[in-house]
């Protein structure tokens, strides 16, 4: 398989490479050496991924001339908090990491978000490179420079914008991905396809069976397509002042469900439900076509997403929605896709949202 290489262009803030292929762990150190003069590299990973891939990454880094260290955090969303971040800052200080050195995030979205946040704030910012090991991280969180930790009130409320210096998406790491984690990536791919436009949406619809069978060429193409779309968005709006908000389609309700379930509902299932909810709300709030609702339902069904059966109560969800990052001046704002490739962010009457939440809750009974 040929490695696909993309470049994120950020104007005055430079650029960085993303590679999508196989056997990239072995070449990671050499490629990182091309973009940094660091003498030390600190690999941050978690208790699930570390035993699988840490040794290979450390050997690659050492062979490229880095003095290499590693820190392992407990796996799971609950590690993405200020307490763990503080422990990582203290560890970097004890290792005498300076501004010329580099942090490497080896893992899924939690590791990438946390490693990026720690690197972007330690000494007011040091380099960070990422090796995403989940499909979700490959198509979403590893690219674009968003870093974050959670607060008890909501997800990703504290964070920075800090672009990585290099991203290596090694498809070999997906061979150990738990079955439930695939759907997280599929949900983000579906979101990207619908926001991007009819060409990507049609391709995805026609190739769902191959994706579900984990066909490696199809997986690579889906990642490259999603990243090509996201690269264009990030290049146009690095700091999410406008266009980049489209990437939050389905995430308003989705993040609320994740928090209310104490993260027992996966990100993919939550975003899927958020997309379904936004489409139906948008028929009345933003002139979303019934054709779009049907087409989206058909696409998500082909990806084996069934509607959630759990409910948390309309009042609890309503209260949680106001903690969403897109809220402005107390207004609830949703991303709506009106047709594939056409989207808008709209402030919605809270009473209308409440009505649709009640309908959503009743549908779960």
Buried (B, 14 or more C-beta within 10 A) or exposed (E): EEBBEBEBEBEEEEEBBBBBBBEBBBBBBEBBBEBBEBEBBBBBBBEBBBEBBBEBBBBBBEBBEBEBBBBBBEBEBEBBBEEBBEBBBEBBEEBEBEEEBBBBBBBBBBBBBBBBBBBBBBBEEBBBBBBBBBBBBBBBBBBBBBBBBBEEEBBBBBBBBBBBBBBBBBBBBBEEBEEEBBBBBBBBBBBBBBBBBBEBBBBBBEBBEBBBEBBBEBBBBBBBBBBBBBBBBBBEBBEBEEBBBBBBBBBBBBBBBBBBBEBEBBBBBBBBBBBBBBBBBBBEBBEBBEEBBEBBBEBBEBBEBEBBEEBBEBEBBBEBBBBBBBBEEEEBBBBBBBBBBBBBBBBBEBEEBBBBBBEBBEEEE
